[in-house]
């Protein structure tokens, strides 16, 4: 199970760390959407897994769980069948990024 949201006083409260996290998440989202667009399932799975790890470090369990769900869904189905979950992750990650700004 993924940990809960970062608690006050955690390293995620540092402005510099938040800035790095925001930049990293934005880059990860662009790379995930690019891999999706190119129908590169292997790259997509690799990028989702890496993003999930970063989200776990920041204790963003809900969005990390979406990454994991999409990973599992992609292993079972083709990309078009997983589009709904990708759209959920896209929005959740954008909302998360906004919350860190």
N, C-alpha and C positions, 0 to 999 in steps of 0.2 A: 504494500500500500504506500502511496506517495505521502510525504509529510504535508502538514498544513501550511498555510500562508506564513511568511516570515513574521516573526514577532518583533515588537518594538525593541530597539536596542541592538538588533542583529546587524551584521555587516552590510546588509542590503539597505540600511538607512544612510550609508555614506553617499554623498552626492557623486563622487567620482566613480564608485562601484555601480551606482544606478545608471550613470551615463554609459559606462562600458556595457552593462547588461542591455540597455535600450539599443545601443548600436549593434550589438551582437544579435539580438532578437530580430531587429529589422533586416539585417543581412541574412539571417537564417530563413526568415519568411520569404524574402526575395528568391533565395536559392531553392526553397521548397516549391514555390510556385513555378519557377523556371523548370525544375525537374518534372513537375506535373505537366507543364505545357509541352515539354519534349518527350513525354511518355517514358521517362527513364525511371523505371520502378526501382532498380537497384540503388541509384543515387538518391532517390526519394526516401527509401528505407534508411539509408545511411544518415541522411540529414535529419530525419525525424528522430532517430535514435540519439544523435548528438544533442539535438535541441532538448529532448526529454531529459537528458543528463543535466544540462544547464538549469533547466526549470526545477529539477529536484534539488539542486544545490541552493537555489533561491527559495526553496520551500513553496513553490507554486504548483501544488499537487493537482489541482483541477485541470490546468492546461497540460501538465505532464501526462495526466491520465488520458487526455484526448490524443496526445501524440502516440501513446501506447496503443490505444484503441485503433487508431488509423494504421499503425504498423501491423497489428494483427489482422485487420480488415484487408489490407493490401496483400498479405500473405495468402489469404483465402480467395480473393476475388481480383478481377481486373480493375484497372484504374477508373473507368467510367462508373462502375458499381460503387465506388468509394467516394464519389464527388461530394455527396452530402456531408460526410464527416470532414472532408478537407475544408469545405466552406465553414463549418462550425469551428474548426481549428483556426482558420484564417481570422475569423471575427474575434474569437477568444484571445488570440495572440495580439491582435490590434488593440483590444480593450486593455489587455495587460500592459502593453507598452505605454498606452495613454495613462494608466494608473501610476506608472513609474516616472512620468514626466513632471 
